[in-house]
Every structure is written in C-alpha cells, then in structure tokens.
Amino acid sequence: MPLTNRETKALHGIRDWERNLLNYEANDFQLTYEKYLELSFSLLPNKVQRQFFSVIDSWLFHLHSLIQGSQLQMDAKERILASGRIFKQDLEKIVELKQLDIDQLQYIAQQQIARHRLYSFAQGGLAGTGEMLLLGTDIPAMAVINLRVVQLIAMTYGFEVNTPHEMMTSLKVFHTATLPPRIQKEGWASLMDELESNDYYYFYEGNEEIMDITWLEQPVQQLLKAMVIALFRKKVIQGLPLVSMAIGAGANYQLTRKVTDFAHKYYQLRYLKEKEEF
C-alpha cells in the first residue's frame, strides 16, 4: 500500500535522523575515554565480566516483566486505547491501533513521551536533593521510567510487548537508546537487520544477550552525576540545594529525551514499513 503524503514526510524525517546517526564521528576525547573504560574493565577476570553482564540482563528481563504486568501499565494501556477511540470508536486491541494514521499515533505517543519526560525531570530533582535514599534509588527509578515509556511507545504503534519476541525487541531498543551516539549507530544497524528479515515469531530467534562492555559508559555517567550532586548539595539557596537539584533534573530529563526520541523513531519506522508492505 503506498504511503500518504504525511507518512512519506514522516519516513523522510526518520531517514534524515538515521543518516545523521550513522554518519556520527566520535572525537579523540570520546575515543580515548571509551578505550580507557574498556581497558579498566578488561582487567577483571572474564568470568567476573560475564557474571556482571548476566546479572544486569537478568535484572532487566525481570524488571521489564514486572512493569509490563503491573496494574499501572495496564491502566496506561487502557488510556492509550481510549485515546485511540477518539479517532476510531471500535478499537478493542492494541494491534488495531495500526489502523490509525501517523498524525493520530504521533499525537498519542507524544502524550506518553511528555508525561515520562516530566517524571524523569521530577525524579532527577528529588535525587538532586542529595538524600541518600533518593540518590540511591535514582538508577532503578530511571530504568523503570525509561523501560516503561519504551513499552508504551511500542503499544501506541500497535506492537504488544507481552510476547518473547517483542519483549526482547523493546529491551534492545532501550539498550541501544542509552548508548553514546558513536556506539548507538551499531545498535541501530542491528535493529534494522532484524527488521529487514521480516521474520516475526512468537519466540525470539536472535541473540538474547543484551548488555556488553559498550554499555559501561551509561552507569559511569550516573555515578559521575551522583558525585557532582553530592559535591553541590550543600550549596543551599532559600533552604534548597537548587544547583544539585538542577543538575539531577537536567541529566535525567536528557536521558529520557534521548531514549524516547530513539524509541519513537524505531516504532514509527516499523509502523510505516508494515503499511508499505500491505
């Protein structure tokens, strides 16, 4: 089925974004930083390295399942369907959202994106107070917020995330979205290879290992953020550590902005490719 003018325009926008991503060139500082991180981590025994990434993979799988099966997510799913019924009254299932046009789906997706960016901003502000409990739960809270919004974006474009294949795909989208741009382009290329294969099974047929050494930069950035917050938390203005709160809020907002932009592009592209094929 040929795409409409609006869909063609959206596809061109995604392709322009994709070209910018694939043409990204890291500077010398970024390459040196990456090399230093990998060298430092490689000093650990191989068994310890494998266990480290295996634990993170397992934690992400369980967290994804908990989020996907939570009442909070079920309520959000119903809100997405309710938003879809504004445009098509007889919508009953998530997959039927694919019957809506691109502008309608973008409108629904942007509602989810804006809401979760606000959640991240608020979470960063709370962590920025420097309270040990809030700062200590910042990484798990950010993982929940960003995994959740990836799931909701997928559902908005008609892709249920309760099958093993779609679960793995959404986890890979989340993982790739959190990578630095110089590595992100490799993850995008891998996602595109899977997309081009057109082999959509109930069970996932590819590599189920998600985390690897390329992801180390993200937790290091989170630790650096925590150190900067701890450094500035005593600089109080009108009774509040506004500087450290601004640092935490800004960092968390930018991470969710990065994740949502990437996930939105990916699921829009899947939606448009399916429309082209049918």
Buried (B, 14 or more C-beta within 10 A) or exposed (E): EEBEEEBEEBBEEBEEBBEEBBEEEBEEEBEEBBEEBEEEBEEEEEEEBEEBBEEBBEEBBEBBEEBBEEEEBEEBBEBBBEBBEEBEEEBEEBEBBBBBEBEBBBBBBBBBBEBBBEBBBBBBBBBBBBEEEBBEBBBEBBBBBBBBBBBBBBBBBBBBBEBEBBBBBBBBBBBBBBBBBBBBBEBBEBBBEBBEEEEBEEEBEBEEEBBEBBBBBBEBBBEEBBEBBEEBBEEEEEEEBBBBBBBBBBBBBBBBBBBBEBBBBBBBBBBBBBBEEE
